[in-house]
Amino acid sequence: MGLWENFVCEALGGQDGSSQQKAAEERKQIEEMKHNILTQVLTQEARARLNTLMIGKPEKGQIVENMLIQMARSGQLMEKLDEQQLISILEKVSKQMQKTSTVKFDRRRAALDDSDEDL
């Protein structure tokens, strides 16, 4: 790379092309490792269900994926999980996520909106 390309890369991202390429390679290796682990611990039907979840609800899919990888690494999964076992894990995660999500209602704003109608 020439002087100008180095300057542009530093100004835009602070990284030159080789470190961006290294980061991309590392991300690819991590994805391959995740794929290999999930292939080892899930049946094809369970893997298909997880992939479907990743399309519909990516945040929830990432949580379940990370949980399965952690369980596999810690030795909690002795055999492949089938679809029904994955569904029970998904139900547990759904219950936990419902408990953590809350809706906040701002009464002051609603009260101000009502008073405008009197004019």
HELIX and SHEET records of a PDB file:
HELIX    1   1 LEU A    3  LEU A   12  1                                  10    
HELIX    2   2 GLY A   17  VAL A   41  1                                  25    
HELIX    3   3 GLN A   44  GLY A   56  1                                  13    
HELIX    4   4 PRO A   58  ARG A   73  1                                  16    
HELIX    5   5 GLU A   83  THR A  100  1                                  18    
HELIX    6   6 ARG A  107  ASP A  116  1                                  10    
END                                                                             
